[in-house]
Structure formats: C-alpha cells, structure tokens
Amino acid sequence: MSKKIIILLHGVGSNGADLQGLGDYWQASMPGVICESPNAPQDCDMGQGYQWFSVSGVTEENRPARIVEAREQFDATLKGILNKHQIGTKDKLILVGFSQGSIMSLDALVRDALPLAGVVAFSGRLSSPAPYHPATDSKAILIHGDADPVIPWTESRDAQQKLQAAGVEVELSVEAGVPHTITGAGVGTAEAFIRERFGL
C-alpha cells in the first residue's frame, strides 16, 4: 500500500505552523495521509517569519532568477521530509502552497523536480523561467480570490494557460470577493482535488 503525503508550503514572512492546522484537519478527514508543514529555509529579510526567497526589491524581471536561486534549499527541505517518511517513487506526494509557497510548488511542477501526484496553488503565480518540463501525468489546481490585492487572480489565469501549453492538466477556481487568503470553500475545493489524486 503506497504512502500518501501532503507538504504544505507557507507564504513569505510566515512559518510552517501557520498551515499546520490545515494539515491537522486533512490528516483527520483523510486517515492515513501524512501532512507536513515545514518552515522555509531562510529567515525573512523584511521582518518576522521565513521566506523561500527574498521579495525585497523584487520585480517581474528579477523574480525568475530568485526562484532558480531558491531551488537548492527548497529541494533539500522537501527531500529531507520525504526521506524521513521513506517516501519513494511508488508513493504519492501533493504540494499545497500559499502565495510564495505556491510559486515554489509550481516551480517544482514545471521542472519535474519531485514525484508529484499534484499541486494545489492558493493565491500564487507561475514565475519560473521557461522552458518547462513537467511530468507527463502532472495535474494542478489553482485557487485564487478575485479581490486579491497582493497577487492578482489573473496571475493564476495566466499560469493555467502556461501550464496547459506545457501539457499539464489544470483546474482554475476563482473565488468572488476573496482577498489574499485561504477560505473554507477553497479548502473544500482543494480536498476534493487531493482525494481524486490520492484515489480516496
């Protein structure tokens, strides 16, 4: 019987504990599923918490290079978790990201960096440099509020188009009137996707 693991990836200036409650909820509602919510490897340089990469002075032009620079530490963090739980290629992994955590989750998807069953990206964007080389059976769901003042929901729409062009099966769920946050409805949408990918 294959193991099933969800790794939750927080946004900039936050920490793993911020999403651990969601992980605890899913562990209770989907028995046997492992949930981990690590801290990003860097101290946030704009205040408290942690970051996957710095957003100080970030622009559309320099963001892709920062993502590339962040890959080594990102991969090491996630592979440490997979090794701890002895996750192999026959097991199933889903990344659930919020904001910057979504950016890094989608980056892992488009470079086929991990044995992913799927990606859930809340309030994110795809800023990884092309070309993209996702796994042939990869799948993602993008969940975004249309009142998000931090990352416009159109970033998820654009990500959907880029991912589909790269051969990824993608769903887009736009939530009316929702700002930069994860809603209960969004959690339900994500859980339905996770159950489908895990075969639950």
N, CA and C of each residue as an Amber inpcrd file, in Angstrom:
protein
   600
   0.8550000  -1.1980000   0.0000000   0.0000000   0.0000000   0.0000000
   0.8870000   1.2440000   0.0000000   0.6630000   2.1140000  -0.9510000
   1.5300000   3.2860000  -1.0900000   1.2030000   4.3270000  -0.0210000
   2.2440000   5.0550000   0.3720000   2.0470000   6.1610000   1.3080000
   1.5370000   7.3850000   0.5470000   0.8320000   8.2350000   1.2720000
   0.3130000   9.4660000   0.6900000   0.7140000  10.6100000   1.6040000
   1.3850000  11.6110000   1.0290000   1.8840000  12.7190000   1.8460000
   1.5440000  14.0590000   1.2020000   1.1190000  14.9940000   2.0370000
   0.8860000  16.3830000   1.6360000   1.9420000  17.2370000   2.3270000
   2.6460000  18.0650000   1.5670000   3.5640000  19.0390000   2.1500000
   2.9900000  20.4250000   1.8940000   2.7400000  21.1540000   2.9800000
   2.1570000  22.4910000   2.9010000   3.2720000  23.5290000   2.9650000
   3.2150000  24.4990000   2.0740000   4.2920000  25.4740000   1.9180000
   3.7430000  26.8850000   2.1100000   4.2150000  27.5340000   3.1600000
   3.6680000  28.8340000   3.5590000   4.1740000  29.9850000   2.6980000
   3.5820000  31.1500000   2.9330000   3.9720000  32.3540000   2.2210000
   5.1160000  33.0870000   2.9030000   5.5970000  34.1390000   2.2470000
   6.7250000  34.9100000   2.7660000   6.3440000  35.5990000   4.0790000
   7.2700000  35.5590000   5.0530000   7.0380000  36.1960000   6.3340000
   6.2070000  35.3760000   7.2930000   5.8440000  34.1720000   6.8950000
   5.0520000  33.2780000   7.7360000   5.9260000  32.1240000   8.2160000
   5.2960000  31.0360000   8.6460000   6.0470000  29.8690000   9.1020000
   5.2040000  28.6230000   8.9280000   5.8230000  27.4790000   9.1470000
   5.1220000  26.2280000   8.9350000   3.9040000  26.0480000   9.8240000
   3.9860000  26.5940000  11.0400000   2.8620000  26.4560000  11.9740000
   1.5970000  27.1110000  11.4330000   1.7610000  28.0980000  10.5600000
   0.6090000  28.8320000  10.0170000  -0.3160000  27.9150000   9.2180000
   0.2470000  26.9050000   8.5630000  -0.5560000  25.9820000   7.7640000
  -0.7160000  24.6080000   8.4210000  -0.1010000  24.4180000   9.5960000
  -0.1750000  23.1060000  10.2410000  -1.6000000  22.7450000  10.6390000
  -2.4060000  23.7590000  10.9850000  -3.7980000  23.5000000  11.3300000
  -4.5660000  22.8780000  10.1740000  -4.2890000  23.3590000   8.9740000
  -4.9090000  22.7780000   7.7840000  -4.4280000  21.3450000   7.5850000
  -3.1390000  21.1320000   7.8150000  -2.6030000  19.7840000   7.7210000
  -3.2390000  18.8450000   8.7350000  -3.4280000  19.3290000   9.9600000
  -4.0700000  18.5150000  11.0010000  -5.5060000  18.1740000  10.6030000
  -6.1980000  19.1460000  10.0230000  -7.5810000  18.9200000   9.5840000
  -7.6330000  17.8280000   8.5120000  -6.7320000  17.9120000   7.5360000
  -6.7330000  16.9200000   6.4630000  -6.3030000  15.5470000   6.9640000
  -5.3780000  15.5010000   7.9150000  -4.9910000  14.2020000   8.4800000
  -6.1780000  13.5430000   9.1690000  -7.0290000  14.3540000   9.8070000
  -8.2050000  13.8240000  10.4850000  -9.2840000  13.3940000   9.4950000
  -9.4440000  14.1690000   8.4130000 -10.5140000  13.8700000   7.4470000
 -10.0920000  12.8360000   6.4080000  -8.7910000  12.6240000   6.2600000
  -8.2780000  11.6300000   5.3190000  -7.2890000  10.7280000   6.0550000
  -7.7860000   9.7970000   6.8520000  -6.9120000   8.9390000   7.6650000
  -5.8550000   8.2250000   6.8200000  -4.6480000   8.1870000   7.3570000
  -3.5420000   7.5460000   6.6500000  -2.7070000   8.5020000   5.8330000
  -3.2290000   9.7200000   5.5840000  -2.4780000  10.7210000   4.8350000
  -1.5300000  11.4590000   5.7910000  -0.2860000  11.5850000   5.4000000
   0.7190000  12.3040000   6.1810000   0.7120000  13.7720000   5.7460000
   0.7400000  14.6870000   6.7110000   0.8340000  16.1130000   6.3860000
   2.0210000  16.7280000   7.1170000   2.8510000  17.4500000   6.3670000
   3.9970000  18.1500000   6.9380000   3.9540000  19.6130000   6.4970000
   4.3080000  20.5120000   7.4120000   4.2990000  21.9410000   7.0900000
   5.5950000  22.5660000   7.5910000   6.6560000  22.4980000   6.7930000
   7.9710000  22.9800000   7.2470000   8.0970000  24.5050000   7.1900000
   9.0660000  25.0130000   7.9370000   9.4800000  26.4020000   7.7550000
  10.3140000  26.5080000   6.4850000  10.1730000  27.6060000   5.7750000
  11.0820000  27.8780000   4.6660000  12.5000000  28.0280000   5.2210000
  13.5210000  27.7760000   4.4050000  14.8890000  27.7160000   4.9260000
  15.5490000  29.0520000   5.2530000  14.9880000  30.1560000   4.7920000
  15.6230000  31.4530000   5.0290000  14.8040000  32.2850000   6.0200000
  15.5040000  32.9950000   6.9160000  14.8260000  33.9990000   7.7350000
  14.3270000  35.1160000   6.8140000  13.1060000  35.5690000   7.0680000
  12.5610000  36.6380000   6.2250000  13.3490000  37.9250000   6.4370000
  13.7880000  38.5390000   5.3410000  14.6030000  39.7520000   5.4520000
  13.7610000  41.0230000   5.5070000  12.4260000  40.8530000   5.6190000
  11.5490000  42.0270000   5.7110000  10.7420000  41.9980000   7.0100000
  11.2820000  41.2940000   8.0320000  10.5770000  41.2220000   9.3050000
  10.6010000  39.8300000   9.8740000   9.4810000  39.4010000  10.4430000
   9.4130000  38.1080000  11.1170000   9.1690000  36.9730000  10.1350000
   9.2920000  35.7400000  10.6470000   8.9700000  34.5700000   9.8410000
  10.0980000  34.1580000   8.9060000   9.6960000  33.4240000   7.8760000
  10.6540000  32.8120000   6.9540000  10.2610000  33.0950000   5.5060000
  11.1950000  32.8130000   4.6090000  10.9480000  33.0330000   3.1810000
  11.6430000  31.9550000   2.3730000  11.0490000  31.6400000   1.2120000
  11.6850000  30.7320000   0.2500000  12.6850000  31.5080000  -0.5970000
  12.3720000  32.7780000  -0.8480000  13.3220000  33.6950000  -1.4830000
  12.9490000  35.1110000  -1.0880000  13.8960000  36.0250000  -1.2170000
  13.6610000  37.4090000  -0.8140000  12.7360000  38.1260000  -1.7980000
  11.8150000  38.9160000  -1.2350000  10.9780000  39.7690000  -2.0810000
  11.3840000  41.2370000  -1.9470000  12.4830000  41.4820000  -1.2390000
  12.9950000  42.8500000  -1.1260000  13.5040000  43.3070000  -2.4940000
  12.8810000  44.3290000  -3.0420000  13.2750000  44.8310000  -4.3540000
  12.9220000  43.9060000  -5.5030000  11.9960000  42.9860000  -5.2800000
  11.6520000  42.0300000  -6.3370000  10.8680000  42.7150000  -7.4590000
  11.1440000  42.2940000  -8.6820000  10.4500000  42.8090000  -9.8610000
  10.0590000  41.6370000 -10.7510000   9.2400000  41.9140000 -11.7470000
   8.8760000  40.8760000 -12.7120000  10.1270000  40.3440000 -13.4150000
  11.1110000  41.2210000 -13.5730000  12.3190000  40.8400000 -14.3060000
  13.2560000  39.9680000 -13.4780000  13.3820000  40.2580000 -12.1550000
  14.3680000  39.5030000 -11.3680000  13.7570000  38.3430000 -10.5720000
  12.4210000  38.2330000 -10.5350000  11.8070000  37.1530000  -9.7670000
  12.2050000  35.7670000 -10.2720000  12.2330000  35.5110000 -11.5970000
  12.6270000  34.1700000 -12.0490000  14.0100000  33.7490000 -11.5600000
  14.9720000  34.6670000 -11.5540000  16.3200000  34.3250000 -11.0900000
  16.3230000  33.9960000  -9.5980000  15.4760000  34.6750000  -8.8350000
  15.4010000  34.3900000  -7.3940000  14.8070000  33.0010000  -7.1550000
  13.8590000  32.6150000  -7.9740000  13.2790000  31.2760000  -7.8620000
  14.3510000  30.2280000  -8.1540000  15.1250000  30.4400000  -9.2020000
  16.1960000  29.4960000  -9.5540000  17.1950000  29.3840000  -8.4040000
  17.5440000  30.5240000  -7.8060000  18.4930000  30.5180000  -6.6910000
  17.9350000  29.7740000  -5.4790000  16.6200000  29.7900000  -5.3210000
  15.9860000  29.1760000  -4.1560000  15.8410000  27.6610000  -4.2880000
  16.0460000  27.1220000  -5.4800000  15.7410000  25.7140000  -5.7270000
  16.5530000  24.7550000  -4.8700000  17.8270000  25.0300000  -4.6870000
  18.6780000  24.0870000  -3.9550000  18.1720000  23.8960000  -2.5270000
  17.9000000  25.0070000  -1.8270000  17.4140000  24.9080000  -0.4590000
  15.9980000  24.3380000  -0.4120000  15.1670000  24.7090000  -1.3690000
  13.7990000  24.1830000  -1.4420000  13.8270000  22.6670000  -1.6010000
  14.6060000  22.1930000  -2.5720000  14.6870000  20.7560000  -2.8160000
  15.2240000  20.0180000  -1.5900000  16.2260000  20.5940000  -0.9440000
  16.8020000  19.9490000   0.2330000  15.7820000  19.8450000   1.3660000
  14.9870000  20.8870000   1.5560000  13.9550000  20.8870000   2.5980000
  12.9330000  19.7850000   2.3500000  12.4510000  19.7000000   1.1120000
  11.4150000  18.7190000   0.7980000  11.9690000  17.2940000   0.7730000
  13.1680000  17.1280000   0.2380000  13.7440000  15.7800000   0.2010000
  14.0460000  15.2700000   1.5970000  14.3560000  16.1780000   2.5170000
  14.5450000  15.7800000   3.9080000  13.2650000  15.1950000   4.4980000
  12.1310000  15.8190000   4.1670000  10.8350000  15.3210000   4.6380000
  10.5180000  13.9700000   4.0010000  10.7460000  13.8610000   2.7030000
  10.4620000  12.6000000   2.0120000  11.3320000  11.4680000   2.5560000
  12.5950000  11.7700000   2.8320000  13.4900000  10.7480000   3.3810000
  13.0460000  10.3260000   4.7820000  12.5870000  11.2910000   5.5750000
  12.1370000  10.9930000   6.9300000  10.9920000   9.9810000   6.9300000
  10.0970000  10.1370000   5.9580000   8.9360000   9.2530000   5.8730000
   9.1590000   8.0890000   4.8970000  10.3790000   7.9990000   4.3810000
  10.7350000   6.9250000   3.4410000   9.7590000   6.8930000   2.2520000
   9.5550000   8.0710000   1.6660000   8.6830000   8.2000000   0.5020000
   9.4760000   7.8630000  -0.7550000   8.9500000   6.9640000  -1.5700000
   9.6120000   6.5510000  -2.8020000   8.7640000   6.8640000  -4.0170000
   9.1820000   6.3890000  -5.1530000   8.5050000   6.7200000  -6.4120000
   7.1250000   6.0730000  -6.5300000   6.8580000   5.0240000  -5.7440000
   5.5410000   4.3910000  -5.7960000   4.5460000   5.0540000  -4.8410000
   5.0470000   5.9790000  -4.0130000   4.1810000   6.7160000  -3.1040000
   3.6530000   7.9650000  -3.8030000   2.7240000   8.6650000  -3.1290000
   2.1000000   9.8240000  -3.7640000   2.3360000  11.0740000  -2.9260000
   2.7990000  12.1270000  -3.6110000   3.0970000  13.4100000  -2.9720000
   2.2750000  14.5200000  -3.6170000   1.6460000  15.3410000  -2.7790000
   0.9640000  16.5490000  -3.2500000   1.5380000  17.7420000  -2.4980000
   1.8950000  18.7720000  -3.2320000   2.3100000  20.0390000  -2.6340000
   1.1150000  20.9730000  -2.5720000   0.9250000  21.6060000  -1.4110000
  -0.1200000  22.6130000  -1.2400000   0.5640000  23.9000000  -0.8150000
   0.5480000  24.8850000  -1.6920000   1.2280000  26.1340000  -1.4030000
   0.2820000  27.3010000  -1.2530000   0.7400000  28.3080000  -0.4990000
   0.0330000  29.5820000  -0.4200000   1.0080000  30.6950000  -0.7850000
   0.6240000  31.5440000  -1.7230000   1.4000000  32.7130000  -2.1180000
   2.8100000  32.3070000  -2.5710000   3.8650000  32.6870000  -1.8390000
   5.2120000  32.2990000  -2.2620000   5.3920000  30.7810000  -2.2260000
   4.6980000  30.1150000  -1.3160000   4.7200000  28.6570000  -1.3020000
   4.1330000  28.0670000  -2.5750000   3.1380000  28.7530000  -3.1440000
   2.5710000  28.3190000  -4.4250000   3.5530000  28.5310000  -5.5660000
   4.2670000  29.6380000  -5.5220000   5.2610000  29.9200000  -6.5570000
   6.3000000  28.8010000  -6.6100000   6.7550000  28.3620000  -5.4290000
   7.7640000  27.3020000  -5.3770000   7.1660000  25.9410000  -5.7160000
   5.9130000  25.7170000  -5.3540000   5.2390000  24.4580000  -5.7060000
   5.1000000  24.3220000  -7.2180000   4.6870000  25.3910000  -7.8630000
   4.5330000  25.3610000  -9.3170000   5.8880000  25.2520000 -10.0080000
   6.9190000  25.8210000  -9.3810000   8.2630000  25.6750000  -9.9390000
   8.6920000  24.2120000  -9.9090000   8.4010000  23.5310000  -8.8010000
   8.7400000  22.1010000  -8.7100000   7.9860000  21.3140000  -9.7740000
   6.7500000  21.7150000 -10.0380000   5.9270000  21.0260000 -11.0340000
   6.5140000  21.1640000 -12.4390000   6.8840000  22.3760000 -12.8260000
   7.2990000  22.5980000 -14.2180000   8.7100000  22.0910000 -14.5080000
   9.4610000  21.7440000 -13.4630000  10.8020000  21.1730000 -13.7060000
  10.8640000  19.7060000 -13.2950000   9.7030000  19.1260000 -12.9780000
   9.6380000  17.7010000 -12.6440000  10.6780000  17.3510000 -11.5830000
  10.7080000  18.1770000 -10.5130000  11.7540000  18.0380000  -9.5040000
  11.4570000  16.9590000  -8.4730000  10.1660000  16.6150000  -8.3150000
   9.7560000  15.6620000  -7.2980000   8.7020000  14.7310000  -7.8930000
   8.5070000  13.5520000  -7.2980000   7.4880000  12.6230000  -7.8130000
   6.0800000  13.0840000  -7.4220000   5.5940000  14.1070000  -8.0940000
   4.3520000  14.7650000  -7.6970000   3.1140000  14.0780000  -8.2640000
   2.1320000  13.8580000  -7.3810000   0.8030000  13.4470000  -7.8390000
  -0.0310000  14.6750000  -8.1890000   0.3420000  15.8180000  -7.6350000
  -0.3980000  17.0380000  -7.9380000   0.0850000  18.2150000  -7.1340000
  -0.4080000  19.4010000  -7.5340000  -0.0960000  20.6510000  -6.8390000
  -1.3830000  21.4290000  -6.6280000  -1.5620000  21.9310000  -5.4010000
  -2.6230000  22.8780000  -5.0840000  -1.9510000  24.2180000  -4.8350000
  -2.2990000  25.2270000  -5.6300000  -1.6620000  26.5390000  -5.5080000
  -2.7110000  27.5800000  -5.1360000  -2.6780000  28.0200000  -3.8780000
  -3.5490000  29.0940000  -3.4070000  -2.8620000  30.4370000  -3.6390000
  -3.5560000  31.3690000  -4.2920000  -3.1090000  32.7620000  -4.4010000
  -1.6710000  32.8820000  -4.8840000  -1.3540000  32.1490000  -5.9510000
   0.0160000  32.1310000  -6.4310000   0.1990000  32.6860000  -7.8310000
   1.3590000  32.3690000  -8.3830000   1.6780000  32.7480000  -9.7640000
   2.7520000  31.7870000 -10.2660000   2.8750000  31.6880000 -11.5800000
   3.9390000  30.9080000 -12.1950000   4.9650000  31.8840000 -12.7550000
   6.0900000  31.9790000 -12.0740000   7.1410000  32.9170000 -12.4800000
   8.4400000  32.2070000 -12.8320000   8.4040000  30.8820000 -12.9110000
   9.6050000  30.1240000 -13.2420000  10.0300000  30.3950000 -14.6790000
  11.3400000  30.4440000 -14.9280000  11.8000000  30.6700000 -16.2950000
  11.5280000  29.4550000 -17.1770000  11.0920000  29.7100000 -18.3950000
  10.9100000  28.6410000 -19.3800000  12.2850000  28.1820000 -19.8720000
  12.3820000  26.9890000 -20.4910000  11.2860000  26.0840000 -20.8560000
  10.8310000  25.2340000 -19.6810000   9.5920000  24.7030000 -19.8030000
   9.0160000  23.8710000 -18.7640000   9.1000000  22.4010000 -19.1720000
   9.3760000  21.5580000 -18.1750000   9.4830000  20.1190000 -18.4350000
   8.7290000  19.3440000 -17.3580000   7.3950000  19.5110000 -17.2740000
   6.6330000  18.8050000 -16.2440000   6.5110000  17.3190000 -16.5470000
   6.2080000  16.5480000 -15.5050000   5.9420000  15.1240000 -15.7070000
   4.6930000  14.9770000 -16.5760000   4.6340000  13.9140000 -17.3570000
   3.5430000  13.7540000 -18.3170000   2.1830000  13.5800000 -17.6480000
   2.1580000  13.0580000 -16.4210000   0.8830000  12.8270000 -15.7480000
   0.6060000  13.8540000 -14.6550000   1.2570000  15.0110000 -14.7320000
   1.1120000  16.0170000 -13.6830000  -0.2450000  16.7160000 -13.7670000
  -0.7090000  17.1790000 -12.6230000  -2.0070000  17.8430000 -12.5380000
  -1.9550000  18.9020000 -11.4440000  -2.6760000  19.9890000 -11.6520000
  -2.6650000  21.0760000 -10.6730000  -4.0400000  21.7110000 -10.5730000
  -4.2990000  22.3290000  -9.4130000  -5.4740000  23.1720000  -9.2540000
  -5.0110000  24.5060000  -8.6920000  -5.4910000  25.5810000  -9.2830000
  -5.1330000  26.9390000  -8.9000000  -6.3710000  27.5820000  -8.2800000
  -6.2580000  28.0420000  -7.0360000  -7.3820000  28.6280000  -6.3090000
  -7.0040000  30.0460000  -5.9260000  -7.8470000  31.0110000  -6.3140000
  -7.4400000  32.4170000  -6.1780000  -8.6680000  33.2940000  -5.9980000
  -8.6040000  34.2260000  -5.0550000  -9.6720000  35.2010000  -4.8740000
  -9.5550000  36.3390000  -5.8690000 -10.6920000  36.7720000  -6.4100000
 -10.6300000  37.8350000  -7.4270000 -10.4880000  39.2250000  -6.8090000
 -10.4280000  39.3090000  -5.4660000 -10.1860000  40.5860000  -4.7960000
  -8.8060000  40.5940000  -4.1240000  -7.8920000  39.7740000  -4.6030000
  -6.5510000  39.6620000  -4.0280000  -5.7330000  40.9080000  -4.3790000
  -5.3300000  41.7140000  -3.3720000  -4.5400000  42.9150000  -3.6580000
  -3.0360000  42.6560000  -3.7020000  -2.6040000  41.4360000  -3.3280000
  -1.1750000  41.1170000  -3.2500000  -0.6870000  40.4680000  -4.5410000
  -1.3660000  39.3980000  -4.9480000  -1.0910000  38.7500000  -6.2280000
  -2.4160000  38.6920000  -6.9870000  -2.5730000  39.4500000  -8.0570000
  -3.8560000  39.4790000  -8.7780000  -4.2670000  38.0820000  -9.2430000
  -5.5730000  37.8210000  -9.2280000  -6.0640000  36.5000000  -9.6290000
  -5.7030000  36.1740000 -11.0770000  -5.4630000  37.2170000 -11.8750000
  -5.0990000  36.9920000 -13.2750000  -3.7750000  36.2480000 -13.4090000
  -2.9500000  36.2910000 -12.3470000  -1.7090000  35.5170000 -12.3660000
  -2.0130000  34.0200000 -12.4170000  -3.0450000  33.5790000 -11.7020000
  -3.4320000  32.1700000 -11.7640000  -4.0370000  31.8370000 -13.1190000
  -4.7830000  32.7500000 -13.6760000  -5.3210000  32.5310000 -15.0310000
  -4.1840000  32.3830000 -16.0340000  -3.1850000  33.2520000 -15.9380000
  -2.0410000  33.1690000 -16.8520000  -1.2530000  31.8770000 -16.6200000
  -1.1250000  31.4810000 -15.3400000  -0.4260000  30.2350000 -15.0190000
  -1.1550000  29.0430000 -15.6260000  -2.4730000  29.0580000 -15.5600000
  -3.2510000  27.9670000 -16.1520000  -2.9300000  27.8260000 -17.6350000
  -2.8830000  28.9470000 -18.3370000  -2.6140000  28.9160000 -19.7760000
  -1.2120000  28.3760000 -20.0640000  -0.2260000  28.8210000 -19.2850000
   1.1530000  28.3670000 -19.4940000   1.2930000  26.8760000 -19.1790000
   0.6660000  26.4390000 -18.0960000   0.7580000  25.0350000 -17.7120000
   0.0690000  24.1310000 -18.7300000  -1.1030000  24.5600000 -19.1960000
  -1.8090000  23.7690000 -20.2090000  -0.9750000  23.6580000 -21.4800000
  -0.3190000  24.7440000 -21.8510000   0.5320000  24.7210000 -23.0390000
   1.7060000  23.7550000 -22.8630000   2.1060000  23.5390000 -21.6020000
   3.2140000  22.6230000 -21.3110000   2.7360000  21.1840000 -21.1170000
   1.4230000  20.9710000 -21.2360000   0.8870000  19.6200000 -21.1410000
   0.3670000  19.2140000 -19.7810000   0.2120000  20.1880000 -18.8730000
  -0.2890000  19.8950000 -17.5350000  -1.8110000  20.0460000 -17.5170000
  -2.4970000  19.0930000 -16.8920000  -3.9410000  19.2110000 -16.7020000
  -4.1830000  20.1580000 -15.5220000  -4.9170000  21.2330000 -15.7530000
  -5.0570000  22.2900000 -14.7490000  -6.5170000  22.6900000 -14.5680000
  -6.9010000  22.8400000 -13.3060000  -8.1950000  23.4300000 -12.9670000
  -7.9370000  24.8170000 -12.3810000  -8.8570000  25.7500000 -12.6360000
  -8.7770000  27.0890000 -12.0570000 -10.0710000  27.3760000 -11.3160000
  -9.9490000  27.7280000 -10.0360000 -11.1090000  28.0820000  -9.2170000
 -10.9330000  29.5100000  -8.7280000 -11.7690000  30.4140000  -9.2390000
 -11.7010000  31.8280000  -8.8530000 -12.8370000  32.1140000  -7.8740000
 -12.4750000  32.6400000  -6.6980000 -13.4470000  32.8910000  -5.6400000
 -13.8180000  34.3760000  -5.6060000 -15.0920000  34.6580000  -5.7470000
 -15.5800000  36.0330000  -5.8250000 -15.4410000  36.7500000  -4.4830000
 -14.8670000  37.9690000  -4.5440000 -14.7790000  38.8200000  -3.3760000
 -13.7630000  38.4040000  -2.3290000 -12.9170000  37.4320000  -2.6510000
 -11.9580000  36.8990000  -1.6780000 -10.5990000  37.5750000  -1.8450000
  -9.9910000  38.0530000  -0.7430000  -8.6650000  38.6750000  -0.8270000
  -7.5480000  37.6330000  -0.8070000  -6.3670000  38.0080000  -0.2970000
  -5.1810000  37.1450000  -0.3000000  -5.2450000  36.2270000   0.9160000
  -5.9990000  35.1360000   0.7890000  -6.2090000  34.2390000   1.9260000
  -6.6960000  32.8830000   1.4370000  -6.7860000  31.9350000   2.3640000
  -7.3640000  30.6280000   2.0840000  -8.7150000  30.5670000   2.7800000
  -9.7680000  30.2870000   2.0310000 -11.1170000  30.2240000   2.5910000
 -11.5240000  28.7760000   2.8710000 -12.5840000  28.6420000   3.6420000
 -13.1370000  27.3170000   3.8820000 -13.5810000  26.6530000   2.5960000
 -14.1790000  27.4390000   1.7150000 -14.6030000  26.8950000   0.4180000
 -13.3990000  26.4360000  -0.3900000 -12.3160000  27.2270000  -0.3220000
 -11.0980000  26.8440000  -1.0310000 -10.4950000  25.5630000  -0.4960000
 -10.5670000  25.3910000   0.8220000 -10.0740000  24.1520000   1.4370000
 -10.8810000  22.9600000   0.9340000 -12.2060000  23.1540000   0.8120000
 -13.0490000  22.0760000   0.3000000 -12.7300000  21.7370000  -1.1440000
 -12.5010000  22.7490000  -1.9550000 -12.1330000  22.5410000  -3.3560000
 -10.8060000  21.7930000  -3.4490000  -9.8460000  22.2130000  -2.6140000
  -8.5370000  21.5600000  -2.6070000  -8.6540000  20.1070000  -2.1520000
  -9.4620000  19.8590000  -1.1280000  -9.5850000  18.4940000  -0.6180000
 -10.1780000  17.5590000  -1.6690000 -11.1570000  18.0540000  -2.4280000
 -11.7390000  17.2240000  -3.4870000 -10.6710000  16.8370000  -4.5130000
  -9.8140000  17.7920000  -4.8550000  -8.7060000  17.5330000  -5.7880000
  -7.7320000  16.5140000  -5.1870000  -7.3930000  16.6920000  -3.9130000
  -6.4500000  15.7930000  -3.2500000  -7.0110000  14.3750000  -3.1930000
  -8.2750000  14.2580000  -2.8360000  -8.8950000  12.9300000  -2.7710000
  -8.8600000  12.2370000  -4.1400000  -9.0970000  13.0050000  -5.1800000
  -9.0700000  12.4390000  -6.5290000  -7.6740000  11.9700000  -6.8860000
  -6.6730000  12.7670000  -6.5700000  -5.2930000  12.4090000  -6.9190000
  -4.7690000  11.2550000  -6.0620000  -5.2520000  11.1550000  -4.8300000
  -4.8380000  10.0770000  -3.9390000  -5.6840000   8.8200000  -4.0990000
  -6.7720000   8.9350000  -4.8470000  -7.6520000   7.7790000  -5.0230000
  -8.4220000   7.4390000  -3.7640000  -8.8350000   8.4580000  -3.0090000
  -9.5550000   8.2550000  -1.7450000 -11.0700000   8.3550000  -1.9680000
